[in-house]
Amino acid sequence: MVMDPRLSIIDTRLAGIKRIIAVTGGKGGIGKSLTSSLLALTLSRLGCKVGLLDLDLSAPSTHVILGIEDVYPEEEQGIVPPEVHGIAFMSIIYFTGNEPTPLRGDDISNAMLELLAITQWGSLDFLIVDMPPGIGDVSMDVIRWLKRAEFLVMTTGSKVALETVKKVIKMLEELNKPIIGVIENMKMKESSSVQETLKEFDVPILGEIEFDMDLEDSIGNANALIESDVAVRLKEIVVSNSGFNLKL
């Protein structure tokens, strides 16, 4: 069996990054992409050197959330991400535009492998990765390639979301991957369902973010987003939890 040479290149591309935080959760619609975007913005505003990588090939959206337009990577022994809002940003949209990506199975994994192998991140304190949806082969490939990744798990109080999150946590534990903790997103009523459902795991619940009806008005405007109630609460969670270890 011939090993793909791009696999060894990935380690070189990521060598200058102190910490890789992969935002996951399994289900769509739980705020994974928004959290990834806000986490990158928050860490940047806290003085960290940050990159954001959107690996959701089926529906990339971090560029929409942050209002990123008309900026493109440069070629220099690979691809150098543009810096936007103080964040080095890379997404599959730079190769597909806003057209759908009609990829399946191995083609999706191959596209992600290529993206990881050609991106020149340089030196960063944090690389935030918006993980692909689901817990199938594609996600498993990314977990395997991002050897030093730590995982931030997103969920809502939905029974369906929580069942999927349990599978995600079990998978990460079986692979001996570090889990920073779980954030309950879009909380709409007082409930301990997340704590009760996940009590079988030795994983910290980092906090809750309440549903914000006004958040949609800030989408596409990074300055408005960082002032939103959701961003303020996320910053509180980041600053108060030792898992993020901001004293790099």
Solvent accessible surface area in square Angstrom, and as a share of the most:
residue,aa,sasa,rsa
1,M,245,1.09
2,V,141,0.81
3,M,145,0.65
4,D,44,0.23
5,P,95,0.60
6,R,50,0.18
7,L,45,0.22
8,S,72,0.46
9,I,69,0.35
10,I,2,0.01
11,D,60,0.31
12,T,96,0.56
13,R,43,0.16
14,L,8,0.04
15,A,77,0.60
16,G,35,0.33
17,I,4,0.02
18,K,116,0.49
19,R,26,0.10
20,I,1,0.00
21,I,0,0.00
22,A,0,0.00
23,V,0,0.00
24,T,11,0.07
25,G,0,0.00
26,G,7,0.07
27,K,74,0.31
28,G,57,0.55
29,G,73,0.70
30,I,6,0.03
31,G,17,0.17
32,K,14,0.06
33,S,18,0.11
34,L,27,0.13
35,T,5,0.03
36,S,0,0.00
37,S,0,0.00
38,L,1,0.00
39,L,0,0.00
40,A,0,0.00
41,L,0,0.00
42,T,3,0.01
43,L,0,0.00
44,S,20,0.13
45,R,120,0.44
46,L,63,0.31
47,G,69,0.66
48,C,18,0.11
49,K,119,0.50
50,V,2,0.01
51,G,0,0.00
52,L,0,0.00
53,L,1,0.01
54,D,0,0.00
55,L,0,0.00
56,D,14,0.07
57,L,6,0.03
58,S,89,0.58
59,A,63,0.49
60,P,29,0.18
61,S,34,0.22
62,T,0,0.00
63,H,20,0.09
64,V,83,0.48
65,I,15,0.08
66,L,1,0.01
67,G,31,0.30
68,I,11,0.05
69,E,137,0.61
70,D,122,0.63
71,V,53,0.31
72,Y,145,0.55
73,P,31,0.19
74,E,119,0.53
75,E,151,0.68
76,E,116,0.52
77,Q,164,0.73
78,G,22,0.21
79,I,23,0.12
80,V,51,0.29
81,P,13,0.08
82,P,17,0.11
83,E,132,0.59
84,V,20,0.11
85,H,73,0.33
86,G,37,0.36
87,I,1,0.01
88,A,16,0.12
89,F,0,0.00
90,M,0,0.00
91,S,0,0.00
92,I,10,0.05
93,I,23,0.12
94,Y,41,0.16
95,F,102,0.42
96,T,39,0.23
97,G,39,0.37
98,N,134,0.69
99,E,122,0.55
100,P,114,0.71
101,T,29,0.17
102,P,126,0.79
103,L,61,0.30
104,R,203,0.74
105,G,50,0.48
106,D,124,0.64
107,D,82,0.42
108,I,41,0.21
109,S,15,0.10
110,N,74,0.38
111,A,21,0.17
112,M,1,0.01
113,L,12,0.06
114,E,72,0.32
115,L,3,0.01
116,L,1,0.01
117,A,4,0.03
118,I,38,0.19
119,T,1,0.00
120,Q,51,0.23
121,W,14,0.05
122,G,47,0.45
123,S,75,0.48
124,L,8,0.04
125,D,25,0.13
126,F,0,0.00
127,L,0,0.00
128,I,0,0.00
129,V,0,0.00
130,D,0,0.00
131,M,3,0.01
132,P,6,0.04
133,P,57,0.36
134,G,30,0.29
135,I,57,0.29
136,G,43,0.41
137,D,120,0.62
138,V,28,0.16
139,S,5,0.03
140,M,73,0.32
141,D,24,0.12
142,V,0,0.00
143,I,4,0.02
144,R,133,0.49
145,W,15,0.05
146,L,1,0.00
147,K,126,0.53
148,R,113,0.41
149,A,0,0.00
150,E,33,0.15
151,F,1,0.01
152,L,0,0.00
153,V,0,0.00
154,M,0,0.00
155,T,0,0.00
156,T,18,0.11
157,G,32,0.31
158,S,53,0.34
159,K,172,0.73
160,V,96,0.55
161,A,5,0.04
162,L,5,0.02
163,E,86,0.39
164,T,23,0.13
165,V,0,0.00
166,K,38,0.16
167,K,110,0.46
168,V,1,0.00
169,I,0,0.00
170,K,94,0.40
171,M,27,0.12
172,L,1,0.00
173,E,73,0.33
174,E,138,0.62
175,L,70,0.35
176,N,135,0.69
177,K,39,0.16
178,P,69,0.43
179,I,31,0.16
180,I,14,0.07
181,G,0,0.00
182,V,0,0.00
183,I,0,0.00
184,E,5,0.02
185,N,6,0.03
186,M,62,0.28
187,K,17,0.07
188,M,154,0.69
189,K,156,0.66
190,E,162,0.73
191,S,42,0.27
192,S,64,0.42
193,S,38,0.24
194,V,0,0.00
195,Q,68,0.30
196,E,94,0.42
197,T,38,0.22
198,L,5,0.03
199,K,151,0.64
200,E,111,0.50
201,F,21,0.09
202,D,144,0.75
203,V,18,0.11
204,P,71,0.45
205,I,55,0.28
206,L,19,0.09
207,G,11,0.10
208,E,56,0.25
209,I,3,0.02
210,E,131,0.59
211,F,92,0.38
212,D,27,0.14
213,M,165,0.74
214,D,101,0.52
215,L,23,0.11
216,E,131,0.59
217,D,127,0.66
218,S,16,0.10
219,I,52,0.26
220,G,36,0.34
221,N,76,0.39
222,A,4,0.03
223,N,102,0.53
224,A,36,0.28
225,L,0,0.00
226,I,27,0.14
227,E,132,0.59
228,S,13,0.08
229,D,104,0.54
230,V,12,0.07
231,A,2,0.02
232,V,73,0.42
233,R,80,0.29
234,L,1,0.00
235,K,93,0.40
236,E,87,0.39
237,I,1,0.01
238,V,1,0.01
239,V,86,0.49
240,S,88,0.57
241,N,32,0.17
242,S,105,0.68
243,G,32,0.30
244,F,0,0.00
245,N,79,0.40
246,L,54,0.27
247,K,191,0.81
248,L,80,0.40
